[in-house]
Amino acid sequence: MAKAYFFSDVHLGADDSPKEAEKQRILLEFLNEIKKDATHIFIVGDLFDFWFEYKYVIPKKFFLLLKTLKEITDAGIETHLMAGNHDFYLGSFFDEYLNIKTWHDEYTFELSGKNFYLWHGDGLGKKDAGYRILKRILRNKTNLKIFRWLHPDMGIPFARFVSGSSRQYTNQLNHLRDESDYKNFAEKKFSEGYDYVMMGHRHNPLEHINGNKKYINLGDWIEYFTYAVFDGEKLEFKKYIK
């Protein structure tokens, strides 16, 4: 029987603090625990606070996580990674070396007779017009090529600074706004035949139920350590007890 786990917004590598090291320890503990019974794992964006795929370079501070993910896929667990607004530049590394399927936008699938809709959710809000413009600029192929010319010892610290500023600003806005845009979007997906809609980005754990259909905002692994699990029959929203 299927056993699928869903989480988002870890923002691994945000800084070099002891709190950040503890967050990684908890995440690795969680992954090693769910590896015992998972058939599927879905990471719904912003696993990293910054990820840029160079041709030859992989940031060494992510080694333990990447090793654990490889062990998970080697164990036959189907694993998916969605691009968020902080780790949007996913090239071929995860697919080619870790056997992790990557998705740059939405991902839909059927599992045990249930229809799922997954998306990180960045840019969904009606007031996110400025971000949608910025997103096009950041993902412009010419700008990506220019950034790649920077040595990683320069490019990565600069990107972490920009990413940290963006994360703080986004978090402030997320807590000020209501969730109506996201709930309305989920209701639309329900009407299209989806049973479960899951997104991240907001960092606000949320469960919205309409009959036997359910929308979950997966929260984060900075403050809440929340995740969802589907056991082949029902979808539950949980908090990881550290």
VEXDO-575848 format. One record per residue (C-alpha): residue in one letter; residue number from 1; x, y, z. Coordinates in Angstrom, 3 decimals. Layout:
<atoms>
> A,NUM,X,Y,Z
...
</atoms>
This chain:
<atoms>
> M,1,0.000,0.000,0.000
> A,2,1.149,3.548,-0.748
> K,3,2.668,5.665,2.026
> A,4,3.490,9.156,0.779
> Y,5,5.076,11.997,2.752
> F,6,4.922,15.707,1.842
> F,7,6.837,18.689,3.250
> S,8,8.182,22.060,2.099
> D,9,10.098,25.207,3.023
> V,10,13.096,23.850,4.892
> H,11,15.313,26.667,3.582
> L,12,18.406,24.634,4.330
> G,13,21.629,26.641,4.314
> A,14,20.058,29.924,5.351
> D,15,23.043,30.759,7.596
> D,16,25.829,29.162,9.655
> S,17,24.145,29.364,13.063
> P,18,23.760,26.502,15.591
> K,19,19.993,26.722,14.984
> E,20,20.574,26.001,11.311
> A,21,22.742,22.979,12.157
> E,22,20.020,21.710,14.482
> K,23,17.414,22.128,11.745
> Q,24,19.477,19.969,9.417
> R,25,19.920,17.344,12.137
> I,26,16.149,17.190,12.673
> L,27,15.477,16.947,8.937
> L,28,17.951,14.086,8.522
> E,29,16.406,12.334,11.511
> F,30,12.954,12.717,9.944
> L,31,14.101,11.426,6.555
> N,32,15.795,8.395,8.071
> E,33,12.652,7.673,10.069
> I,34,10.188,7.875,7.173
> K,35,12.561,5.853,4.995
> K,36,11.358,2.800,6.931
> D,37,7.835,2.831,5.458
> A,38,7.646,5.480,2.698
> T,39,6.809,4.545,-0.858
> H,40,6.846,8.181,-2.044
> I,41,8.383,11.432,-0.783
> F,42,7.373,14.833,-2.192
> I,43,9.383,17.967,-1.327
> V,44,7.143,20.873,-2.355
> G,45,9.709,23.623,-2.879
> D,46,12.318,25.649,-0.989
> L,47,14.231,22.670,0.326
> F,48,17.222,25.011,0.109
> D,49,17.397,28.681,0.980
> F,50,19.468,29.018,-2.162
> W,51,20.277,26.478,-4.851
> F,52,22.028,27.234,-8.104
> E,53,23.239,24.376,-10.226
> Y,54,26.742,24.945,-11.492
> K,55,28.248,22.670,-14.128
> Y,56,30.793,21.090,-11.771
> V,57,30.224,22.449,-8.256
> I,58,27.894,21.191,-5.513
> P,59,27.893,23.152,-2.191
> K,60,29.658,20.983,0.399
> K,61,27.361,21.995,3.264
> F,62,24.544,20.020,1.607
> F,63,26.595,16.812,1.420
> L,64,24.853,14.992,4.292
> L,65,21.398,15.791,2.946
> L,66,22.282,14.771,-0.608
> K,67,23.802,11.534,0.691
> T,68,20.630,10.773,2.653
> L,69,18.432,11.488,-0.362
> K,70,20.549,9.124,-2.468
> E,71,20.127,6.401,0.161
> I,72,16.365,6.990,0.025
> T,73,16.116,6.572,-3.727
> D,74,18.522,3.606,-3.651
> A,75,16.033,1.982,-1.275
> G,76,13.427,2.221,-4.042
> I,77,11.440,5.152,-2.610
> E,78,10.061,7.370,-5.371
> T,79,11.177,10.911,-4.558
> H,80,10.117,14.213,-6.116
> L,81,11.550,17.708,-5.675
> M,82,9.644,20.811,-6.730
> A,83,11.300,24.139,-7.415
> G,84,10.459,26.904,-4.979
> N,85,11.237,30.591,-5.236
> H,86,14.551,30.106,-3.387
> D,87,15.798,26.929,-5.068
> F,88,14.290,27.508,-8.479
> Y,89,17.344,26.650,-10.597
> L,90,17.194,22.874,-10.675
> G,91,19.221,21.413,-13.523
> S,92,19.942,17.760,-14.213
> F,93,21.864,16.944,-11.015
> F,94,18.978,15.580,-8.927
> D,95,17.555,13.502,-11.774
> E,96,20.882,12.244,-13.058
> Y,97,22.833,11.588,-9.854
> L,98,20.198,11.127,-7.157
> N,99,17.318,9.641,-9.186
> I,100,15.000,12.358,-7.872
> K,101,12.322,13.645,-10.235
> T,102,12.301,17.446,-10.400
> W,103,9.431,19.757,-11.307
> H,104,9.714,23.457,-12.068
> D,105,6.038,24.284,-11.740
> E,106,2.948,22.289,-10.788
> Y,107,2.849,18.509,-10.555
> T,108,-0.291,16.392,-10.676
> F,109,-0.647,12.669,-10.180
> E,110,-2.969,9.873,-9.069
> L,111,-2.156,7.624,-6.139
> S,112,-4.383,4.905,-4.685
> G,113,-7.402,6.339,-6.489
> K,114,-6.870,9.921,-5.253
> N,115,-5.972,12.873,-7.474
> F,116,-3.241,15.170,-6.135
> Y,117,-2.251,18.690,-7.154
> L,118,1.116,20.017,-5.917
> W,119,2.643,23.446,-6.427
> H,120,4.982,25.568,-4.336
> G,121,2.522,28.456,-4.745
> D,122,4.868,31.426,-5.143
> G,123,3.282,34.265,-7.094
> L,124,-0.262,32.979,-6.615
> G,125,-1.574,35.908,-4.566
> K,126,-3.327,38.770,-6.332
> K,127,-0.890,41.226,-4.732
> D,128,2.178,39.313,-5.944
> A,129,2.468,41.128,-9.281
> G,130,5.852,42.591,-8.333
> Y,131,7.189,39.168,-7.403
> R,132,5.951,37.655,-10.687
> I,133,7.979,40.248,-12.588
> L,134,11.032,39.567,-10.416
> K,135,10.607,35.827,-10.999
> R,136,10.856,36.299,-14.756
> I,137,14.002,38.397,-14.296
> L,138,15.674,35.870,-11.978
> R,139,14.914,32.954,-14.290
> N,140,16.018,34.766,-17.434
> K,141,18.568,32.582,-19.241
> T,142,20.934,35.492,-19.873
> N,143,20.950,36.524,-16.214
> L,144,21.551,32.932,-15.148
> K,145,24.507,32.718,-17.514
> I,146,25.988,35.927,-16.080
> F,147,25.610,34.632,-12.528
> R,148,27.342,31.373,-13.460
> W,149,30.433,33.356,-14.467
> L,150,30.888,34.369,-10.828
> H,151,33.144,32.084,-8.826
> P,152,30.981,30.077,-6.347
> D,153,32.956,31.546,-3.428
> M,154,31.583,34.926,-4.503
> G,155,28.264,33.994,-6.055
> I,156,26.910,31.773,-3.282
> P,157,27.491,34.236,-0.375
> F,158,25.974,37.049,-2.436
> A,159,22.953,34.903,-3.325
> R,160,22.519,33.861,0.321
> F,161,22.421,37.519,1.349
> V,162,19.788,38.334,-1.278
> S,163,17.851,35.178,-0.447
> G,164,17.831,35.989,3.269
> S,165,16.524,39.501,2.657
> S,166,13.855,38.157,0.325
> R,167,12.810,35.464,2.814
> Q,168,12.372,37.958,5.666
> Y,169,10.323,40.292,3.470
> T,170,8.167,37.450,2.134
> N,171,7.552,36.058,5.609
> Q,172,6.386,39.447,6.848
> L,173,3.927,39.739,3.965
> N,174,2.741,36.149,4.346
> H,175,1.756,36.710,7.968
> L,176,-0.013,39.972,7.139
> R,177,-2.110,38.643,4.274
> D,178,-5.130,36.418,4.580
> E,179,-5.288,33.000,2.940
> S,180,-8.301,33.623,0.704
> D,181,-6.367,33.591,-2.589
> Y,182,-4.917,30.190,-1.767
> K,183,-8.176,28.727,-0.509
> N,184,-10.025,29.983,-3.591
> F,185,-7.335,28.474,-5.806
> A,186,-7.697,25.154,-3.994
> E,187,-11.493,25.253,-4.391
> K,188,-11.011,25.729,-8.126
> K,189,-8.773,22.668,-8.222
> F,190,-11.384,20.709,-6.277
> S,191,-13.925,21.596,-8.975
> E,192,-11.490,20.276,-11.587
> G,193,-11.499,16.884,-9.915
> Y,194,-8.553,17.002,-7.524
> D,195,-9.037,15.408,-4.124
> Y,196,-5.982,16.913,-2.445
> V,197,-4.189,20.203,-3.061
> M,198,-0.885,20.910,-1.336
> M,199,1.295,23.996,-1.497
> G,200,4.046,25.678,0.490
> H,201,5.577,29.155,0.292
> R,202,3.329,30.738,2.911
> H,203,5.098,29.220,5.939
> N,204,1.662,29.131,7.541
> P,205,0.442,25.613,8.395
> L,206,-3.138,25.383,7.168
> E,207,-5.727,22.680,6.594
> H,208,-8.835,23.622,4.608
> I,209,-11.480,20.903,4.184
> N,210,-14.441,20.821,1.825
> G,211,-16.338,17.557,2.182
> N,212,-13.894,14.776,1.388
> K,213,-11.462,17.156,-0.327
> K,214,-8.575,18.838,1.420
> Y,215,-6.118,21.704,0.883
> I,216,-2.989,21.789,3.010
> N,217,-0.380,24.491,3.204
> L,218,2.588,22.500,4.435
> G,219,3.992,25.197,6.741
> D,220,7.772,25.067,7.152
> W,221,10.748,23.431,8.843
> I,222,12.005,26.650,10.381
> E,223,9.363,27.166,13.044
> Y,224,6.629,24.551,12.668
> F,225,8.211,21.288,11.389
> T,226,4.939,20.215,9.780
> Y,227,4.288,17.633,7.094
> A,228,1.481,15.619,5.512
> V,229,1.226,11.865,5.096
> F,230,-1.078,9.826,2.841
> D,231,-1.475,6.181,3.834
> G,232,-3.347,5.060,0.733
> E,233,-6.736,5.914,2.233
> K,234,-6.582,9.303,3.960
> L,235,-4.378,12.397,4.069
> E,236,-3.311,13.689,7.491
> F,237,-1.489,16.870,8.505
> K,238,1.060,16.363,11.274
> K,239,3.828,18.016,13.239
> Y,240,7.152,16.253,13.599
> I,241,7.925,15.819,17.276
> K,242,11.634,16.461,17.641
</atoms>
